[in-house]
Amino acid sequence: MASFAPPWWLSNPHAQTVWPRLARRRRLVEFRREALTTPDGDELILDHVDGDPAPHFILLHGLEGSSYSTSVQGPLSVIARRGLSATVVNWRSCARDPLRTLTSIPNRRPRFYHSGETTDFDFVAHTLARRVGPLVAFGVSLGGNALLKWLGEHPSQSILTAAATLSVPYDLGAGAKYLERGMGPFYVGSFLRTLKKKVAAVVEQFPEVRKIVDVEAVMRAKTFREFDDVATAPLHGFRDADDYYTRSSSLQYLGRIQTPTLCVNAEDDPFLPPEVLPRVRAAASPAVELRVTRRGGHAGFVSGSTPWNCRYWADEFIVDWLVQIVAGQRS
C-alpha cells in the first residue's frame, strides 16, 4: 500500500472526493495561454507555466475539467514551486475563459473529446517535444485513461520519459454501471448538466449533427451509458456506448506500456468498481507501477489535522516520482 491515510474529519470517500472541489483555489498558478491549431482545423487551448524544462510536464485534466480544475492546479502549484515548466492541454470544448472560469470556450468542429481520444494528445506532445525536448506526463481520471491508452498504442515512443496517472477508471463500461447506484447519480448528474448543454450548442452551430444525434434522447439521459449511447458514440464514430467503452478503456493497453508509469488509485474511489484494481494489477506490464491506498476517494487524497491546514498527498507524491525517474535516467 502507498503511504496515505485520511484525517479523522475527512475519512469518508465522498467527502475526500468533494472537498478539494469546494475548498481549493482554482488560480494557484499564472498561465501563458496559446491557441494551437489542430490538423483538422479546430484549436486546442494550451495553458503554459514557464520555468526550467528539465523536465517539462504535460498535464491532462478529467471529464468536464480544465486547466482551472483543482486536480490540475494542485500538481501545477508543486511544479511551479520547484521552478519547473508545464503545459495543460484543455480538451476540446473544455478551455475556460480566464475572466470567467465557469464559461467554456466553444470549439470549431462538431465533436468534443472522450476517454479514448488520443490524437489530440499525440499532436500536442509531438509539438511540445520539438520545442523543449522529452516530456513527462500526468493525467487525472479521464485524462489518465487517455494517457495510458496512448502509451499502449505507442509502446516504443520516445517523447515521454515517464508518466503518471491519478484515479483512472480503467474499465469504462464497469465504471459507468457502478455509477448507476448509491451516490453515483449525484456525480453523473453534475457532469451531464454541462455535457448536455454542449451537445445542444453543437447542434445549433452545426445543424447537420441532427442527422446522427437524437437531441431529445440526449436531454433525457440520466446515466453515462444513456448519454454515451446517443451523444459520445455517434459524434466520435463509435457504434454505441458498448463499442465506445470496449475500444476506449485503458485496461486493455496496460500490458503494452514500456514507459515508466505510475498509477495511483484509492480502493474506496466512488467512480471505480472494487473488482477492477486486481484486473489492473494482473494486466499491467513491468513498466507500470500501481500504487493503491485504502482511502482517498476520487482524486482527493486530502490530509491535514484540521480543515485549515490541508495537504494534498497525491500532488507531491506524483511530482516527486516523475522528477526522480527523470533524475535516475540522467545519472
N, C-alpha and C positions, 0 to 999 in steps of 0.2 A: 504493500500500500504506500502511496505517496503521503508525505507528511503534512496533511492539512486536517485541522479539527475546527469546527464552527464554535463560536462563543455560545454561552448558555442562552443568551437573549435572541439568538438567531439560528436555532438548530433545525427549524422546520424547512424542508426543501423548497416550499413555495415562498417562504419568507426570504430564503437565500436567493431565489430567482428574481423576485420583485424588488428587493431592497436597493440594489445598485441602480436600477432604473428610476427610482424615486429619490434617492439620496445623493447620487454622484453628480458632479458638474459635467456638462456636455461641452465645455470650452476650456479644457485643461491645457491645450497647446494652440499655437498660432499656425495657420496654414498659408501656403502659397499655392493658389489654385491654377490648374491647367485643364483646358478642354482639348482632348485628344481625339482627332477624327479617326473613326474606325474604317476598315476596308469596305464595309457596306454603306458608308455614307452617314452613319449615325455619329454620336460622340460619347465618349466616356469622360466623366469628370474625375480628375485625379487631384487629390489634396496632398501636398508635399510638406514635410518637416525637414528643414535644411540642417545639415550637420555633417559629421565625418562619415563618408560612405564605406565604412570598414567595420561591420558590414552595413549595407543598405537594406532596410526592411521593406517588404511589401505586405500590406495588410488587407484582408478580405472580410467584410462585415457579414452579418447574418440576415435572415429574412426581414425585409422591410426596414432594415437599418440604414446606416450611412456612416460617413466619417465622423459624425457627431454622436454616434451611439456610445454609450458608456463602456461597452465591452471592447470598443476600439480606442476610445480616448484614454482608458486606463493604461494599456500597454504603451500607447504613444507617449504618455507622460513619463513613463520609465525610460523609454528610448531617448526622449528629448533631454531628460535629466542627465543622461550619460553622454550627451553631446553627439549622438549618432543621428543618422538621417533615415527618413522613412517616406513611403508613399502609400496612401489609402486609395484603393480602387472603389469608387462608388458604382455599384451595379447599375445597369440601365434603368432609368426612371426613379432611382433612389437618391441621387445627389440632392442636398438641401440648399435652399437659398441661405447664404451666410447671415443675412439680416433677419431671416425668419426661418429658424431651423425646423419648424414643423411643416414647411412648404416644400414639396418636391419639385425638382426641375424636370419637365417632361422631355422625353427623347424624341428622335425624329423618325423612327421606324415603327411599324406595327408589331412590335414584340417587346418583351421585357427581359427577364433573367430567370433562372431557375437553379435548382440544386445541382443539376448536372451540366450546367453551362460552363465550358472551359475555354472556348475560343477567344472570348474577350480577355480572360486572364492570360492566355498564351500570347496574345498580341501585346498586351501591356508589359508582360515580363520580358519579352524579346526587346521591346522598345527601351525599357529601363536598363537592361543588360548592356545594350550598345552604348548607353550614356555613362554608366557608373561601374560596369563590371558585374561579377557574380552577386547574387542576392540571397537573402534568407526570407522566408515567407511565414506568415501567421494567418490562420483563418479560424473564425468562430462560427459554430453551428453550420448554417447553410454554406458560408464561405469556406469552412473547414472541409465540408463534404466535397465541394468543387475542387479544392486544393488537392485532396487525397486522390480524387479521380484523375486529375491532371497528372499527378506524379505516377500513377499506374499506367496512364496512357503513354507516358514518355519516360520509361524506366532508365534510358541511357542519357537523359538530359544533363546539361552542364550549366544551366542558367542558375539554378538554385543550389547553394551549398548545403543548406539544411532547411527543414520546415517543421512547423508545429501547429497543432490544432487544439481547439477547446470545445468541449460539449458537442461533438459531431453526433448526429443520429445514426449514421452508417446504413441502416436499412429503412428507406423512406416509407415503404408500404407498412412495415411493422410500426413505425413511429406514428404514421397517420392514424392507424387503427387504435393505438394506445391512447392517443389524444381525444378519442371519442368518448372517454369515460372520466369519471372523477372531476378534477379541476381542468381537464383538457379543454372542454368547450370554452372556458373563460379565456385561455390563451389563444385558441384558434379564432374566437370571435374578434379579438383585438387585431389580429393580423388581417382577417377578412374584411374588416371595415375599410382599410386603406387599399387593399388589393382590388376590391370591387370598384372603388372609385377610379382606380387606374384603368380597369377594363372599360368602364363607361367612357372615360376620356379618350381612350384609343379608338373606340367605335365611333365616337363623334368626330375625331380627327381623320380617321381612315374608314369611311363607310363600307368599303369592300370587306372589312373584317366581319361584318354581319353575316356574310356567307358561310363562315366557319365557326363563329362563336354565337351561341344562344344566350343573348344578354339576359333575358328573363330568367333562364336557368342559373346563370352566374349569380344574379341577385338573390335567388332563393337558397343558394348553397350555405350549409351550416357546418360542414366538415371540410377538411383539407381534400379528402377524396372527391367529394362532390365538386369542389372548386377546380381541382386539377383535371377532373374529367371533362369539364365544359370550358375551361379557360386555358390553363397551363398547357395541356396536351395539344389542343388544336392550334394555339398560337405558335407553338415551337416544334411542330412536326411529329408529335407522338400520336399513336393510335388512340390511346385513352390513358387514364390515370395509372393503370397497372403497367402499361408499356413504359410510361414515364418513370415510375418507381423502379422497375426492373433495370432499365438502361442507365439510370442516373445514380443509383445507390453506390456509395464508395466501397461498401463491404467487399464487393467482387474484385476490386482493384488493389486491395491491400497487399496481396501476395506478390504483386509485380513491382512494388516500390523498391528502389535501390538507393535512394537518397536518405541520409539520416533524418528520421522523422519522429517527433514526439507527439503522442496523442494523449490528452488529459481529459478524463471523464469522472463524473461522480456516479456512484451506484444509485443515488436517490434522485437523479435527474428526472423531472416530471415529463420530459419530452422523449425519454429513452426507455424502451421496454427492458426489464432486467435481464431477460434471456439473450439480449443482443451482445453484451460485452464478452461472454465466453466465446461466442462465434467470432468476434473481432480478434480475440487473442489467438484463436486457432488458425484464422485465415492470414494473419499478418506475416509479412516477410521478416527476416532477421534485422532488416534496416529500420523497422518500426518499433519504437519503444512505447508501450502502453502503460500509462500511469493512472491508476484508479484510486479514488478516495471513497470512503464510505458516505461522506456527506459533501455538500457543496451546491446542490441544485443545478440549474441550467445556467452556465456562465456566471455563477455567483462567487463562491469561494471567498466569502467575506469573513474576516477575523477581526479581533479587537475586543477589549474588555468592556467597552461601552459604545453606544451609537455615535459618540462624539470623537472617537479615535479609531475609526475603521481602517483596516488594511485589507488589501485585495491580493491574496496569496498567489493566484494564478498569473497575474500580471508580472510580478517579479520572477516567479519560477520559470515561466516560459521564456522571457527575455534573457535571463541568466543562462538557460540551457542553450539557446541559439548562439549566444555570444561565445560560450565555452566550446561549442562544436567548431565554430569558425577558428577560434584561437588554437584548438588542438590540431586542426588541419594545416595551420600555417606553421606550427612549431616543428 
